[in-house]
Each structure stands twice: as structure tokens, then as C-alpha cells.
Amino acid sequence: MTNPTLTAGAVERHLRARRDTGRALLMPFVTGGITPGWTDHLRAFVAAGADAIEVGLPFSDPTLDGVTIQEANDTALARGASTRRILADLAGLPDLGVPLVASTYYNLVLHDGPEAFCAALRHAGVTGLIVPDLPVHEAGELTDVAAAAGIELVLLASPATPQPRLEEISHRSRGFVYAVSLMGTTGERATLAASAAELTQRIRRGTDRPVLLGFGISTPDQAREAGRHADGVVVGAAVVRRVLDGAGPDDLRAFLATLRQALDQECDRPR
């Protein structure tokens, strides 16, 4: 079998290297173009200890997203945000030191065509891509096109995914496997779904690729619990809600620092 660390792209190599030191991974999300100077949030994420950053490219009909991300999409689009403008903003940034992962719906990929879309991502310094409405059995073409452009296409797995399909997702995903903690949309929740632990265990039966758990992780306690099961967490709605409510970069850095601390404490806990 080929050593996956020798064939992995930039995102996976980065996350593996950090994970293999015993670090729990933190990937915050923000909707591109949500505020003037929105890229300042990315610097705050890094300062708080992010290991990767997910940037949402706004779309008018985000079917897998709850009310918070929907509102963020509407806000960004009303401000004139577009894929090209967001990528131009990213292209103007210095190297942040962590991978940038774009996420959006397949309509936007098809609008420009996969080749042009992936080339634009790479030019902007983006090395990962999440397309939540693209099923694994239809992902072959985009996976190949993305790989040729130096982009890793991340696939999602849910608690309802049958084991054979889950193994295919784990095998074909690049960068990491995105474990969706529950059947539902994105959004803040009071507790971590009980289905999260079982799902991550099932994914890990078939891959050593990093597994990041998302959907509903909103508090340090939830991040700490998620860190007991997955290699790290994705935190989206909890960040975006704060931005919509007027939080600035310093506020976001302080919030994410509490999650970083919780993840670090879980890693340091005696087993």
C-alpha cells in the first residue's frame, strides 16, 4: 500500500503533521465578504491557534446551512460579495501559515467550470475545497480536476452513511474527512450530538486521514468532547453569529482562544 503521507497534498500534510504531535485541530469558518475588512478575521483565527481556515463562498440557496449561515450569505451578497472578489481579497493576503479551504455549492463550480474554478482557487492561495452538495459517486471529475490544480477536495460523511459508502468517502476524500455530527443543517446547538462519537469511530476504521467534526460545535465544552473522538473540530455558525452581531477580530480571537484551550486541555488529559 502506498504511504498516504507521501501522496497527500498540502492540506493533509499540514494537518497530519500537527495532529501527529498530539495536537487537536481547530478549523474556524467565516463567510467571505461578510463585512468590510473581513480578511482581518482570518488573521485573528491564526492568532487564536487555528490549524486551518474555512472560507465560505456565498451562495443564494445554501441548502445544508441553517439560519445563521443563510443570513451570512445574504449579508455578504447584499454587500456585493462574489467568488471573484473574495478570491481577490485572499490573493492579496500574505501567507497566513495555515491552509485555506474554500467551501461552496456545486452551482458555483459549474458556473465557471471546474477547471477555471479550481485554477482561480489556487491563484488565491486556497489549497482545499468543500462542496457539501456533491455526493461521492459524482465527485470523480472534480476530484481529478482539483488535484491537477493543487486543490484537495474534502468529502463529507454523516451518521446515516452506510459503512461501505463511508469507507469509499474516507478513501476518496483528500485533505481530511469532514464528519457531520448530526442529520440536519449547520447551526449552534446546546449539546454535541450523540451520533458524533459513533460516526468518527466508523470513519477511523477505514482511514488514517485526519477526521474533523463539524455542525453544531459552539462552546469550549463541546469542542473538548469532540476532541475525545475526532482529530479536530470545525466551528462555523458560532463564529459567524458573533460576526453578524458586530464582533470584531479581537472578539473572535478571544472566543476561539477558549476553544483552543479546551482542545489543548483534552489532549493533555491522562488517558
Protein Blocks (a to p, Z undefined) as FASTA:
>chain_A
ZZfklmpcfklmmmmmmmmnopacddddddehkaghklmmmmmmmmnopabdcdddddfb
lfkbcfklmmmmmmmmmnopafklmmmmmmmpccehiacdddddfklmmmnopklmmmmm
mmnopabdcdfklcfklmmmmmmmmmmnopacdddddfklcfklmmmmmmmpghiacddf
bgcdedddfbdcfklmmmmmmmmmmocbdcddeehiabfklmmmmmmmmnbdcdfklmmm
mmmnopafklmmmmmmmmmmmmmmmmmpcZZ
